[in-house]
Amino acid sequence: MNSFEQHGIKHLSASSLNLARDNFPLWVIRYLGKVKGQQSVNMLAGIAVEEAVARGLNYPKMDEDTLVQFAKDEYLKKTALRFEGEARANKLEEIVGREAEGRKKAWDGMVRNALRALRPYGVPTPPENNEKQHKIEAWLDGIPVPLIGYKDFTFEQHGLDIDLKTTGRMPSDMSFDHQLQGAVYWKASGNRTQRFAYVTKAKADVMELTPEAAAYAIHTATGIAHCLQRFLSLSSACSARVPRACHSASTLPKNSAGIWGTFRPSASLSSLIAMIIAMPIVKPSITDSGTYLI
């Protein structure tokens, strides 16, 4: 059994690798401690928009108003129990749009903007087995578990994939996290063109991942995965090197965000966490020779 499987990790993902790169201690809590973060109002809004856009692409004659209403209903249903007040209402306006009123500017909303950007591509290729998204699998050199991902839209007639991203502000360039995500899809699909459709309340923009950026991102992803593999392989011996006092959740640092919650790690995982806490905070980087450092 490899070091990933020893810790209950059967596969990796772009989001897992990006989190390990950006916030390694949080990666340990999420993927070893199995403590999942709560969905935010922005995430739920994105899901509602994506569901409405998928419906609109699959049924090109369905009018925009019907799809906007569908997104509104889904968003209100998804946020009914945990969100209320101004933040929920403001996000709804971003989804469905609004008319000009006094000093308030009008905007078309995320659903309409996404449909107008993506409908020219035609009807997307349906996923297998009536799934909502296309499941992909890729392998990194020297890593014994696969990379798993889910693509939003595949257009076989154009030889490309498009991932929908709802955002509050239009980015000027594709973030590295998104480049790594696109690179995983690129590798899994045999170097198929990957594009990201960024959608705000006011406009939409489609950006394409270059092959050079995809190759670099895969190189980085492979380095991150090897760092994780090496780190996890230390777990069997770390208990002997960490004081017994560290083997209790009560000794872990507390914070106002309550990230630990009711989480009670095993002795082995507590040792890993204690090792991380004792580590200096160093941002991972790639050397000129191509070696990944963490």
FISEKOL-31583 format. One record per residue (C-alpha): residue number from 1; y, x, z; residue in one letter. Coordinates in Angstrom, 2 decimals, always signed. Each point is the difference from the previous one (the first is absolute). Last residue first. Example, Ala and Ser with C-alpha at 12.3 -4.5 7.8 and 13.67 -1.06 7.14 Angstrom:
> 2;-1.06;+13.67;+7.14;S
> 1;-3.44;-1.37;+0.66;A
END
This chain:
> 294;+22.81;+8.70;-0.32;I
> 293;-0.11;+2.35;-2.95;L
> 292;-1.27;-0.70;-3.49;Y
> 291;-0.71;+3.09;-2.08;T
> 290;+1.44;-0.13;-3.53;G
> 289;+1.06;+3.66;-0.20;S
> 288;+3.65;-0.95;+0.37;D
> 287;-0.87;-1.72;+3.27;T
> 286;-0.31;-3.75;+0.38;I
> 285;+1.50;-1.61;+3.07;S
> 284;-0.90;-1.93;+3.13;P
> 283;+2.90;-0.62;+2.44;K
> 282;-0.54;+1.76;+3.31;V
> 281;+0.27;-1.72;+3.37;I
> 280;-1.43;+2.47;+2.49;P
> 279;-3.45;-1.04;+1.19;M
> 278;-0.57;-1.01;+3.62;A
> 277;+0.18;-3.70;-0.82;I
> 276;-2.47;+0.58;-2.83;I
> 275;-2.53;+1.68;+2.28;M
> 274;+0.37;-2.82;+2.52;A
> 273;-0.67;-2.50;-2.75;I
> 272;-3.16;+1.83;-1.04;L
> 271;-1.15;+0.19;+3.59;S
> 270;+0.63;-3.70;+0.45;S
> 269;-2.12;-0.57;-3.09;L
> 268;-2.93;+1.86;+1.52;S
> 267;+0.39;-1.67;+3.39;A
> 266;+0.10;-3.43;-1.62;S
> 265;+3.30;-1.74;-0.51;P
> 264;+1.29;-3.00;+1.96;R
> 263;+2.59;-1.97;-2.03;F
> 262;+1.42;-2.91;+1.96;T
> 261;+3.47;+0.67;-1.40;G
> 260;+0.26;+3.65;-1.12;W
> 259;+3.02;-0.54;-2.23;I
> 258;+1.98;-1.71;+2.76;G
> 257;+3.29;+0.43;-1.87;A
> 256;+1.70;+1.13;+3.20;S
> 255;-2.22;+3.05;+0.29;N
> 254;-2.90;+1.19;+2.10;K
> 253;-1.58;+3.44;-0.07;P
> 252;-3.79;+0.19;+0.38;L
> 251;-1.27;+0.74;+3.51;T
> 250;-1.11;-3.60;+0.63;S
> 249;-2.04;+0.10;-3.21;A
> 248;-2.34;+2.45;+1.67;S
> 247;-1.60;+3.16;-1.31;H
> 246;+3.13;+2.11;+0.41;C
> 245;-0.73;+0.63;+3.67;A
> 244;-3.28;+1.56;-1.08;R
> 243;+1.96;+2.96;-1.35;P
> 242;-0.38;+0.66;-3.75;V
> 241;-2.10;+2.87;-1.35;R
> 240;-3.44;-1.37;+0.83;A
> 239;+0.90;-3.37;-1.42;S
> 238;+1.11;+1.59;-3.28;C
> 237;-3.47;+1.11;-1.07;A
> 236;-1.31;-3.12;-1.68;S
> 235;+3.48;-0.97;-1.15;S
> 234;+0.67;+3.14;-2.03;L
> 233;-1.57;-1.43;-3.18;S
> 232;+2.66;-2.71;+0.04;L
> 231;+2.75;+2.57;-0.47;F
> 230;-1.79;+1.73;-2.86;R
> 229;-0.57;-3.27;-1.82;Q
> 228;+3.58;-1.11;+0.61;L
> 227;+1.34;+3.27;-1.40;C
> 226;-2.32;-0.36;-2.99;H
> 225;+1.32;-3.53;-0.63;A
> 224;+3.60;+1.22;+0.16;I
> 223;-0.72;+2.75;-2.50;G
> 222;-1.72;-2.38;-2.40;T
> 221;+2.95;-2.39;+0.23;A
> 220;+2.38;+2.85;-0.83;T
> 219;-1.96;+0.99;-3.11;H
> 218;-0.22;-3.69;-0.94;I
> 217;+3.79;-0.23;+0.38;A
> 216;+0.49;+3.03;-2.23;Y
> 215;-2.21;-1.50;-2.70;A
> 214;+1.84;-3.33;+0.18;A
> 213;+3.40;+1.68;-0.21;A
> 212;-1.10;+1.90;-3.11;E
> 211;-1.54;-3.12;-1.56;P
> 210;+3.35;-1.82;+0.46;T
> 209;+0.14;-3.12;+2.16;L
> 208;+1.95;-2.77;-1.71;E
> 207;+2.84;-2.04;+1.48;M
> 206;+0.68;-3.72;-0.52;V
> 205;+3.28;-1.43;+1.31;D
> 204;+0.75;-3.47;+1.35;A
> 203;+3.22;-1.70;+1.05;K
> 202;+2.00;-1.94;+2.61;A
> 201;-2.42;-0.99;+2.80;K
> 200;-1.80;+3.30;-0.47;T
> 199;-2.99;+0.92;-2.14;V
> 198;-1.53;+3.39;-0.71;Y
> 197;-2.68;-0.14;-2.70;A
> 196;-2.12;+3.13;+0.25;F
> 195;-1.73;+1.50;-3.02;R
> 194;-3.23;+1.90;-0.52;Q
> 193;-1.29;+1.15;-3.40;T
> 192;-3.79;+0.50;-0.04;R
> 191;-1.25;+3.45;+1.01;N
> 190;-3.68;-0.97;+0.16;G
> 189;+0.45;-3.13;+2.08;S
> 188;-0.85;+1.51;+3.38;A
> 187;+2.29;+2.99;-0.54;K
> 186;+3.00;-2.13;-0.96;W
> 185;-0.66;-2.50;+2.80;Y
> 184;+0.01;+2.88;+2.51;V
> 183;+3.09;+1.43;-1.70;A
> 182;+1.80;-3.32;+0.39;G
> 181;-0.50;+0.10;+3.76;Q
> 180;+1.10;+3.64;+0.13;L
> 179;+3.11;-0.79;-2.05;Q
> 178;+0.68;-2.98;+2.26;H
> 177;-0.01;+2.21;+3.09;D
> 176;+2.08;+2.54;-1.93;F
> 175;+2.72;-2.59;-0.52;S
> 174;+0.74;-1.13;-3.56;M
> 173;+3.63;+0.55;-0.94;D
> 172;+3.40;-1.69;+0.33;S
> 171;-1.44;-2.55;+2.43;P
> 170;+1.16;-3.65;-0.13;M
> 169;+0.81;-1.25;+3.48;R
> 168;-1.70;-2.73;+2.00;G
> 167;-3.36;+0.64;-1.58;T
> 166;-2.85;-1.83;-1.68;T
> 165;-2.50;+2.32;-1.68;K
> 164;-2.33;-1.21;-2.75;L
> 163;-2.62;+2.42;-1.35;D
> 162;-0.46;+0.22;-3.76;I
> 161;-3.02;+1.37;-1.86;D
> 160;-0.10;+1.24;-3.58;L
> 159;-2.00;+0.05;-3.22;G
> 158;+2.20;-2.57;-1.78;H
> 157;-2.66;-2.61;-0.80;Q
> 156;-1.85;+0.99;+3.18;E
> 155;+2.91;-1.20;+2.09;F
> 154;-1.00;+0.53;+3.62;T
> 153;+1.94;-1.60;+2.83;F
> 152;+0.02;+0.43;+3.78;D
> 151;-2.31;+2.98;+0.42;K
> 150;-2.14;+0.34;+3.12;Y
> 149;-1.03;+3.36;+1.42;G
> 148;-2.95;+1.98;+1.31;I
> 147;-0.21;+3.78;+0.19;L
> 146;-3.61;+1.06;+0.38;P
> 145;-1.73;+1.92;+2.80;V
> 144;-1.55;+3.49;-0.23;P
> 143;+3.23;+1.90;-0.81;I
> 142;-0.49;+3.31;-1.86;G
> 141;+2.03;-1.01;-3.04;D
> 140;+1.46;-3.48;+0.40;L
> 139;-1.90;-3.10;-1.10;W
> 138;+1.44;-3.24;-1.35;A
> 137;-0.84;-3.67;+0.48;E
> 136;+1.91;-3.02;-1.26;I
> 135;+0.06;-3.67;+1.00;K
> 134;+2.01;-2.21;-2.35;H
> 133;+1.84;-2.73;+1.89;Q
> 132;-0.37;-3.74;+0.70;K
> 131;-3.78;+0.00;-0.37;E
> 130;-1.71;-2.38;-2.40;N
> 129;-3.10;+2.21;-0.19;N
> 128;+1.79;+2.64;-2.08;E
> 127;+3.78;+0.10;-0.27;P
> 126;+1.71;-1.92;-2.83;P
> 125;+1.79;+2.02;-2.71;T
> 124;+3.68;-0.88;+0.14;P
> 123;+1.58;-2.68;-2.23;V
> 122;+2.90;+1.37;-2.03;G
> 121;+2.08;+3.13;+0.54;Y
> 120;+3.21;-2.01;-0.61;P
> 119;-0.86;-1.99;+3.17;R
> 118;+0.59;+3.02;+2.22;L
> 117;+3.76;+0.49;+0.28;A
> 116;+0.96;-3.66;-0.29;R
> 115;-2.68;-0.96;+2.51;L
> 114;+1.13;+2.62;+2.49;A
> 113;+3.65;-1.10;-0.19;N
> 112;-0.94;-3.66;+0.41;R
> 111;-2.15;+0.68;+3.06;V
> 110;+2.40;+2.43;+1.64;M
> 109;+3.06;-2.22;+0.03;G
> 108;+2.48;-1.06;-2.67;D
> 107;+3.15;+1.08;+1.82;W
> 106;+3.30;-1.70;+0.74;A
> 105;+2.80;+1.68;+1.92;K
> 104;+1.30;-1.35;+3.28;K
> 103;+3.78;-0.04;+0.22;R
> 102;+0.13;-3.77;-0.33;G
> 101;-3.46;-1.11;-1.09;E
> 100;-1.83;+1.54;-2.92;A
> 99;-3.51;-1.37;-0.47;E
> 98;-3.06;+1.40;+1.70;R
> 97;-3.22;+1.83;-0.74;G
> 96;-3.59;-0.96;+0.88;V
> 95;-1.28;+3.24;+1.51;I
> 94;+3.25;+1.51;+1.24;E
> 93;+0.99;-3.37;+1.47;E
> 92;-3.31;-0.10;+1.87;L
> 91;+0.77;+3.42;+1.45;K
> 90;+3.25;-1.31;+1.43;N
> 89;-1.74;-3.02;+1.57;A
> 88;-2.63;+2.12;+1.74;R
> 87;+2.58;+2.46;+1.31;A
> 86;+2.29;-2.83;+1.14;E
> 85;-2.45;-1.89;+2.21;G
> 84;-3.75;-0.01;+0.18;E
> 83;-3.01;+2.25;-0.29;F
> 82;-3.47;+0.06;+1.55;R
> 81;-1.62;-3.39;-0.54;L
> 80;+1.66;-1.29;-3.18;A
> 79;+0.19;+3.30;-1.90;T
> 78;-3.01;-0.46;-2.30;K
> 77;+0.69;-3.71;-0.56;K
> 76;+3.67;+0.53;-0.74;L
> 75;-0.85;+2.79;-2.44;Y
> 74;-2.67;-2.03;-1.77;E
> 73;+2.27;-3.04;-0.40;D
> 72;+2.87;+2.12;-1.31;K
> 71;-2.26;+1.87;-2.43;A
> 70;-1.31;-3.30;-1.38;F
> 69;+3.54;-1.36;-0.29;Q
> 68;+1.00;+3.08;-1.98;V
> 67;-3.05;-0.49;-2.21;L
> 66;+0.90;-3.61;-0.76;T
> 65;+3.60;+0.99;-0.72;D
> 64;-1.14;+2.76;-2.35;E
> 63;-1.93;-2.25;-2.35;D
> 62;-3.75;+0.31;-0.58;M
> 61;-0.58;+0.75;-3.69;K
> 60;-1.08;+3.60;+0.70;P
> 59;-2.88;-1.06;+2.28;Y
> 58;-1.61;+3.32;+0.98;N
> 57;+3.39;+1.67;+0.21;L
> 56;+1.54;-2.81;+2.04;G
> 55;-2.93;-0.11;+2.43;R
> 54;+0.21;+3.74;+0.51;A
> 53;+3.75;-0.33;+0.55;V
> 52;-0.49;-2.68;+2.67;A
> 51;-2.64;+2.04;+1.83;E
> 50;+2.14;+3.14;-0.21;E
> 49;+3.05;-1.83;+1.40;V
> 48;-1.98;-1.36;+2.95;A
> 47;-1.50;+3.42;+0.73;I
> 46;+3.40;+1.67;-0.14;G
> 45;+1.46;-2.58;+2.39;A
> 44;-2.85;+0.67;+2.40;L
> 43;+0.70;+3.72;-0.11;M
> 42;+3.73;-0.50;+0.53;N
> 41;-0.63;-2.35;+2.95;V
> 40;-2.06;+2.75;+1.59;S
> 39;-3.78;+0.14;+0.29;Q
> 38;-1.18;+1.39;+3.31;Q
> 37;-1.30;+3.54;+0.26;G
> 36;-3.72;+0.68;+0.32;K
> 35;-1.58;+1.82;+2.92;V
> 34;-3.37;+1.28;-1.25;K
> 33;+0.19;+3.01;+2.36;G
> 32;-1.18;+2.33;-2.73;L
> 31;+1.89;-1.48;-2.96;Y
> 30;+3.12;-1.49;+1.58;R
> 29;+0.38;+2.16;+3.11;I
> 28;-0.89;+3.22;-1.81;V
> 27;+2.32;-0.86;-2.90;W
> 26;+2.79;-0.59;+2.54;L
> 25;-0.44;+3.58;+1.22;P
> 24;+0.17;+1.23;-3.64;F
> 23;+3.25;-1.66;-0.99;N
> 22;+1.14;+0.70;-3.58;D
> 21;-2.96;+1.85;-1.49;R
> 20;-2.66;-1.92;+1.90;A
> 19;+1.85;-3.22;-0.88;L
> 18;+0.01;+0.90;-3.70;N
> 17;-3.70;+0.81;+0.09;L
> 16;-0.87;-3.32;+1.63;S
> 15;+2.27;-1.97;-2.33;S
> 14;-1.57;+1.67;-3.04;A
> 13;-3.46;-0.90;+1.27;S
> 12;-2.96;+1.70;+1.64;L
> 11;-3.59;-1.19;+0.34;H
> 10;-2.81;-0.46;+2.49;K
> 9;+1.97;+1.07;+3.04;I
> 8;-2.02;-0.81;+3.13;G
> 7;+0.73;+3.28;+1.76;H
> 6;-3.33;+1.64;-0.82;Q
> 5;+0.44;-1.42;-3.51;E
> 4;+3.07;+2.17;-0.53;F
> 3;-1.66;+3.13;+1.41;S
> 2;-3.01;-0.27;-2.35;N
> 1;-3.38;-1.44;+1.01;M
END
